[in-house]
Amino acid sequence: MPSAYILANVTVTNPTQYEDYRKFSSIAMQVHGAEVCVRGGAVTVLEGDWTPERVVLLKFPSHEAAQAFYDSAEYTRARQAREGAAVMRMVLIDGV
């Protein structure tokens, strides 16, 4: 079964409130076995006009596991904490 990835580009608008989201999302990642590949860090644009601000890349053992993380009570709590603190662009990508 191929791995699956959640890729997010985050624009933080309220850093203080965003810390609550980080705390709750970290709990959700731990509970659901996410492998954190990227969580912030410097971004170098190699081609095109995409200039992401904060990139997060999580690896899961399957599409179903990634979807279960996103739909979970733990991550729902994190999303609620994030309301008004960030603009989130997130996709679920199947690996090979």
Contacts in CASP RR format, 6 or more apart in sequence:
PFRMAT RR
TARGET T0000
AUTHOR 0000-0000-0000
METHOD contacts of the structure
MODEL  1
MPSAYILANVTVTNPTQYEDYRKFSSIAMQVHGAEVCVRGGAVTVLEGDW
TPERVVLLKFPSHEAAQAFYDSAEYTRARQAREGAAVMRMVLIDGV
1 61 0 8 1.000
1 62 0 8 1.000
2 62 0 8 1.000
2 63 0 8 1.000
2 94 0 8 1.000
2 95 0 8 1.000
2 96 0 8 1.000
3 59 0 8 1.000
3 60 0 8 1.000
3 61 0 8 1.000
3 62 0 8 1.000
3 95 0 8 1.000
4 59 0 8 1.000
4 60 0 8 1.000
4 61 0 8 1.000
4 62 0 8 1.000
4 63 0 8 1.000
4 65 0 8 1.000
4 66 0 8 1.000
4 92 0 8 1.000
4 93 0 8 1.000
4 94 0 8 1.000
4 95 0 8 1.000
5 37 0 8 1.000
5 57 0 8 1.000
5 58 0 8 1.000
5 59 0 8 1.000
5 60 0 8 1.000
5 66 0 8 1.000
5 92 0 8 1.000
5 93 0 8 1.000
5 95 0 8 1.000
6 34 0 8 1.000
6 56 0 8 1.000
6 57 0 8 1.000
6 58 0 8 1.000
6 60 0 8 1.000
6 66 0 8 1.000
6 69 0 8 1.000
6 70 0 8 1.000
6 90 0 8 1.000
6 91 0 8 1.000
6 92 0 8 1.000
6 93 0 8 1.000
7 55 0 8 1.000
7 56 0 8 1.000
7 57 0 8 1.000
7 90 0 8 1.000
7 91 0 8 1.000
7 93 0 8 1.000
8 55 0 8 1.000
8 56 0 8 1.000
8 57 0 8 1.000
8 88 0 8 1.000
8 89 0 8 1.000
8 90 0 8 1.000
8 91 0 8 1.000
9 52 0 8 1.000
9 53 0 8 1.000
9 54 0 8 1.000
9 55 0 8 1.000
9 88 0 8 1.000
9 89 0 8 1.000
9 90 0 8 1.000
10 53 0 8 1.000
10 54 0 8 1.000
10 55 0 8 1.000
10 56 0 8 1.000
10 86 0 8 1.000
10 87 0 8 1.000
10 88 0 8 1.000
10 89 0 8 1.000
11 53 0 8 1.000
11 54 0 8 1.000
11 86 0 8 1.000
11 87 0 8 1.000
12 18 0 8 1.000
12 53 0 8 1.000
12 54 0 8 1.000
12 85 0 8 1.000
12 86 0 8 1.000
13 84 0 8 1.000
13 85 0 8 1.000
13 86 0 8 1.000
13 87 0 8 1.000
14 84 0 8 1.000
14 85 0 8 1.000
14 86 0 8 1.000
15 85 0 8 1.000
17 81 0 8 1.000
17 82 0 8 1.000
17 84 0 8 1.000
17 85 0 8 1.000
18 82 0 8 1.000
18 85 0 8 1.000
18 86 0 8 1.000
20 81 0 8 1.000
20 82 0 8 1.000
20 85 0 8 1.000
21 78 0 8 1.000
21 79 0 8 1.000
21 81 0 8 1.000
21 82 0 8 1.000
21 85 0 8 1.000
21 86 0 8 1.000
23 81 0 8 1.000
24 74 0 8 1.000
24 75 0 8 1.000
24 77 0 8 1.000
24 78 0 8 1.000
24 81 0 8 1.000
25 75 0 8 1.000
25 78 0 8 1.000
25 82 0 8 1.000
27 74 0 8 1.000
27 78 0 8 1.000
28 34 0 8 1.000
28 69 0 8 1.000
28 72 0 8 1.000
28 74 0 8 1.000
28 75 0 8 1.000
28 77 0 8 1.000
28 78 0 8 1.000
29 36 0 8 1.000
29 58 0 8 1.000
29 69 0 8 1.000
31 72 0 8 1.000
31 74 0 8 1.000
32 60 0 8 1.000
32 65 0 8 1.000
32 68 0 8 1.000
32 69 0 8 1.000
32 72 0 8 1.000
32 74 0 8 1.000
32 75 0 8 1.000
33 60 0 8 1.000
33 65 0 8 1.000
33 69 0 8 1.000
34 58 0 8 1.000
34 59 0 8 1.000
34 60 0 8 1.000
34 69 0 8 1.000
35 58 0 8 1.000
35 59 0 8 1.000
35 60 0 8 1.000
36 56 0 8 1.000
36 57 0 8 1.000
36 58 0 8 1.000
37 57 0 8 1.000
37 58 0 8 1.000
37 59 0 8 1.000
38 55 0 8 1.000
38 56 0 8 1.000
38 57 0 8 1.000
39 56 0 8 1.000
39 57 0 8 1.000
40 54 0 8 1.000
40 55 0 8 1.000
40 56 0 8 1.000
41 54 0 8 1.000
41 55 0 8 1.000
43 51 0 8 1.000
43 52 0 8 1.000
43 55 0 8 1.000
45 51 0 8 1.000
58 66 0 8 1.000
58 69 0 8 1.000
60 66 0 8 1.000
60 69 0 8 1.000
63 92 0 8 1.000
63 94 0 8 1.000
66 92 0 8 1.000
67 92 0 8 1.000
69 75 0 8 1.000
70 92 0 8 1.000
82 88 0 8 1.000
END
